[in-house]
């Protein structure tokens, strides 16, 4: 398996002012400013999108598919059938007056023939995770188990905590399972040769990268990804213009043919239930995996908090916890950098949607749980040694000592004016040959003043 190097977070150099805001706020110190422009270090980047959120000049962007282009060209795209895969967090972008079925219907007025909600597959993935918790599969898997649903966290572990890779639950990503089942359902009606395309509606950059360069190494079934915020206005307009009947199930809505009306799907669209919608917020997955509290779970959101928890797992202080849900974005996926609504408001709206949909359906839940075995992954996750100073131990130790000596000569202000996030990072850059001591403005000023004194 080749190690994926593709990243969905890109830099618009013309918009970049070299202000270092992204440098000092990147949670993995993957950005430097060189020659007045930001530079993303691909080997360290985990596609968390924090730089997209923070950049005051909008110089950081996510490389998504163009939704306006899709709306204008979908009939001539070469595909027979377009299926939208809305993330659970999409429902939190709209107030509760717009129901989940109404949101699905609105999507089908924007160029999609059908909707296969990603929420609908989370029950199967939760059931698969339970197999590991119950020690039915891989009984020697170390505790606590770590959720694999956030690709940004997985990359973070690969780079910063490689010793914890064995803790990650090896199950398929929800959007991948949704794409697989959506294409199967469509081909059952349209024929095996039908050209089906699946479009994931994403709240974050990490999931975009996962479709193009999957961490597991297996090809993605998702054909393109749209940023949630790019659909927001069009979807909101469709919801507001929809007749009152848009609250009806998707399979009973408007017939195709008229511009702006919802198309009739060829397969019955899957209903979603409260625990499945909850996956869009922090704590939702843990609640779905362990609804009765028989296992001890821990849910954490935000990169700083996730780092602290991973350090605790590495230190062995959380061995009594059975399952840890880690979400890179605050409030969970509803707080993603590609979402349109403020995270706290989105979480509030998502909770309202949870109360609107049915709590459960025993027959449907049993059918979905029966797919648990098909959710297990056999691919091995590998470390990404981006932080290694050198593969040779002695050379790495020498470089570490040199780095510490250089750090002691730096002012320790961690101002970021040198283009590195802090003084220790600058010392590392110097040792690696990517920077000079004179990049520090304090040292440069001291040298300049000495020159003036010597000249006088």
N, C-alpha and C positions, 0 to 999 in steps of 0.2 A: 504494500500500500504506500503510495506517495503522500507525503505530508502536504496538506492544502496550504497554499500561500495567498489565496485570493482574499481581498478585503472589500467590503461594501462601503466603508467610510472613505471618502475621497476629499481632496483639497482643491479648492478653487483659488489658484495662486493670485489671480488678479484681484480677488476680493480680500485676500489675506493682507493684514497690515503689520504682521509681526508683533502683535501686542503681548504675547505670552500668556494670555488667559487660558488657552487650551493646554499649554505646557504645564502650568501649575495646578490645573484641576484634573488632568488625566489620572485615573486611579492606578494605572500601571506604568506611568512615566514613559509612555511610548511616543511622545512628541518632543521635538527640539525646534528651536528657531535658528536657522542658519542663513546668513546673507539676507536677513530681513524677511524671510518667509518661513512659515512652519513646515516641518518635515515629519511625516508619520513613519515611525520605525515599524515596518511590516512584521518583523519577527516578534515584536512585543505586543502589537495591537490585538485586542480581543473583541473589537467591534461593539463595544458597549454603547457607543454613540454619545458619551458624555460631552465630547468636544462639539458635537452638533448642537446639543442643548445649550452649551455655555458660550459659544463663539458670538461676540456682539456684532460681527461683520458678516455672519452667515457664510463664512468661507469653508466650513466643513459641511459636507452633504452626504446623503446616502444614495448609492447608485441603484435606484429603483426603476421599474418599468414605467413608461409614460402613460398615465391613465387617460389623459385627453386624447392621445394618439390612439389608444385602444378603442375608445368610444367612437372615434371617427373612422377607424379602419377595420373593426372587428369582422364585418361580413366578408372582407377581402383578405383575411389573414391566412387563409389556407386550412384553417381548422373547421371541423363540422360542428363542434359543440364547445361552448365556453362555460366553465364551472367556477363559481366563486367559492373560495374557502375562507370564510371570515373567522378570524381569531376570536376567542371568547371575550377578549377585552374590547372588541368593537362595540358590543352592546352598551358598554359603559360610556361611550362617546355621545350617547343620546339619552334624554330624560325618559322616565318610565312611561310617559304618554305614548311614546313610540315603542310598541311591543316588539318582541323578538320576531314573530311572524311578519310584522309590518316591515321591519328592517330587511328581512329576507326578500320580501316582495319588492321593496324599493331597489334592492340590488339588481333584481331581474328587469328593471326598467333602464338600466345603465349599460346594457350590452351583454350581460350574462344570461345564458339560457337556463341555468339552474344554480342552486346554492347547496353546498354540502358543508354544514357547520362543523368546524373543527371540534367544538364542544362535544359533538355526538360521539367522538371516538375516545374521549378521555376516560370513560368508564372502563373500557377495555384495557387501557394503559394503567389505570389505577389497580385493576384486578391483577395485571401482570406484576406490578410492584408488590402487591400483597403476597404473591408466590415467593418472592425473595424475603419478605418480612417473616412469613410463616416458615421459612427455611425449606420450602418444598423444592426450590431450585437453588443451587449453589449454597448449601448450608454453611459453608466456611467463609462466605462473604463477610468482611469485617464490618462491625458496627461503629458508628451509625451509618446507615445507608444514606447516600446523597442523591437527591433527585437529579435527573438528567434533562429536565424539560427546558432549562435555560442554557442555550449554547454559549452565551457569553461566560457564564460561570464555568462551564466545562473547559473552555479555552484558558480561563484564569487558572484553573487547577492544573492544566497541562504545563503552564509556564511557571507558576509560582509554587504550587503544591503537588508536584508529580508523585510524591509518596502516597497521595490520597486517591489516585486514579482507580484503585481496586474497590473503593467505597462507592463508586458511581453505579447506580442501577442501570444495567444494560437493556434499556427498552427503546423502542422506536419513538421518534419525535411525533407529536400529535399531528402536525400538518402533513407529515409524510404518510401516516396511516390514513388520514382523511383523503389525500390525493389518490392513494391506491384504491380505496373503497369507492370513491366517486367515479373513477375511470371504469372500474368493474361494473358498477351499476349502470353507467351510461352505455357501455358496450353491450350489455345484455339486451338493451332495447334497440340500439342503433346498429349493432353488428360488430364483429371482431375487428373489422378493418376501419372503423370510424376513427377519425382524427379528433381526439379529445384533448382539450387544454385545460389545465387547472391553474388558477391564479390565487395565491395566498395574499390576504390583506393583513399586513404586518404592522405591529406597533413599534418595531425595533429594527436596528441594522443587523444585529446578530443573526436573526432568522433569515435575512436576505443572504448573508454569507453562507449559511447552512444549506441553502438550496443550490448554490453554485459550487461550493467546495465543502461537501459534508464532512464533518469531523470523523464519522465512521468510515469514510472512504467509499461507501456505496452510492450509486447514482441517485439523484433526487427525482421524484416523480412530479414535483412542482415545476411548472413551465415558466412562470414569471411571478414576481412579487410587486404588489402595489403598496406604497406608503399609506397608512391609514389616514393621515392628514390630507393627502391628495384627493381622496374620495369624499372627504367630509362635507364640503359645501354641496356637491352634486347630490350626495345621498340625503342630506338634510332637506334640500329643495324637493327631491322626489317624495320624501316622507310627508312634507307639508302639503304637497299637491295631490297626494293620494286620496282616493275616496275613503269613506269610513270603513268600507269592507276590507281594507288592507289588514285588518286584524285577524282575518280568517286564515286558515292554513294555506301554505303556499300552493299546494296542489289544487286548490279550489279557486284560485284567483283569476285575473283577467286572461283572456285568450291572446295568443300572439297575433302580430300583424299590424297593430296600430302603434304609431310612434309614441314613445313615452309610457306604454303600458307594459305590464309584467308578462313575460313569456311563460308558457305552460311547460314545466319540466317533464322530461320523458320518464323520470323515475320519481317515486314518492319521496319527498324530501324528509330527512330525519328530524324528528322532534328533539328538543333539548330539555334537560331537567336541571333543577336548581344546583346540585353538586357539580354539574358539568359547566354551567355558566360561571360558577365560582372560581374555576381555574384561571380566570382572567385577572384575579387579584391575589395579593399576598395571602398565604394561608389556605387558599382554595384547594390546591392539590393535596396538601396534607390532610385536610378535612375529608376529601374524597377517598383518599387511600385508607385512612383510619377514621371512619365515621363514628365509631363507638368508643374510642379512647382506650382500646385494649393495648395499644403500643404508645410509647412516649415519643411525641413528635416535636419538632422545633421549626418554626417558620421565620425566616429572616429576609428582609429586603433592603436594598441599598448596598453599594459596593464596599463602603467602609465597614458596615456591620457584617457583611459576608466574609470579608477578610478576617475580621476578629474571630468569627465562628470557625473558620477553616484553621486558623492558628490553634484554637482550642481543641479541635478534632486532632490536629497533628500532635499536640502535646498530650493527648490521651485523657483530657478532662471531661470529655463528653461521651465516654464509652457507655454510659447508662442510657443514652438517647438512642432510639431505634431508627428514626428517620428524620432527615434534615431537608427541608425545602429552602433553597437559596434562590432568590430573585435579584438580578443585578440592578433593576430599576426600583426606585422607591414606590411603594404601594403595589408592586408587582407589575405585570404586563400593562395594566392600564396607565402606568406612569412612563411608558416607553417614549424615547425621543422622537418617534414618528407618529405619536398620538396627537390629537388636536385639542384635547380638553385637559385642563389642569388636573394632575393626578388625584388629589383628594376628592374633587368633584366627580371625576370619572369613577372612582371607587364607590362613592355614594350612589351614583346612578346604577352601577352594576349590581349593588346590593338590592336596589329596588327591582331590577329585572329578575334577580334570583327569587324574590318573593312572588313575582307574577307567574313564572312558569311552574309547571307541576313539580312537586318535590321528588316524585319517583313513579316508576311504572314497573312493577315486579317482572312482568313478562319481557318487556323490552330490556330491562336491566340484565336479566338472565341471558338474553340473546347476545348482548354486548359483552358481558363478562366471559362468555364462551370463546371469545376471540383472543383471550389473554395469551395463549401459547404462541400466536402468530405475531405478538408484539416483542418477543425476545430477540435481542441482537446478539450475534456471535462475533462481531468485529471487535478487535482489541484496540483500546485507546492507548496512544503513545504520548510520551512527554515531549514537550517542545522546549529544548534547552536554551531558551533565548537569554537567560540570565547567566549562563556559564561564561566565565572569563576566558577559559581555555579548556580543551578536552584533556590536556595533560595536567595531572594533579599538581606537580611541582611548579609548572609554569603558572597555573592558576593561583597557587599560594603566593608566589613571588609578586604577581600582579595585584593580589589583594593587599599585601604589605605595602606595595608602592601606592596603591589607591588610598590607604589609610594615612600614609605619610603626607600625601598631597592634600588630603582633606584637612589635616591639622593646620595647614598653612592658609586655608581659605577662611574668609571672615565668618562663615556660619550664619549669614543673614537669610539664606534661602529665599532670596528676592526674585529669582528667575530672570534677572536682567542679562545674564550670560547666555540665555537661550536654553538652558537646562532647567528642570523643575526645582532643583535644590543643589546645595553645595556638594553633597555626596554624589549626586548624579553627575555633576560636572567633573568630579575627581575620577569617576569611572570612565567618562568620555575621554578624559585626558590619557588615562592608562590605555584605553583602546585605540588611541591615536586619532580620535574624532574631534578633539578640542584642544585648546591651549590654556595655560593659567591666565594669560592676558585677556581671555574672554571675560573674566571677572572684572567688572567695571571698577570695583574697589581696588583691586591689585593694579589695574591699568592706571588708575588715578594716582596711586602711590608712586608708581614708576615715573609718571609724568612730572609729579612734584619734585622727585629726586633729580630728574634731568634739569628742571628749572633751577634747583638749588646748586647743582654742579656747574651750571652755565653761568650763574651769577658769581 
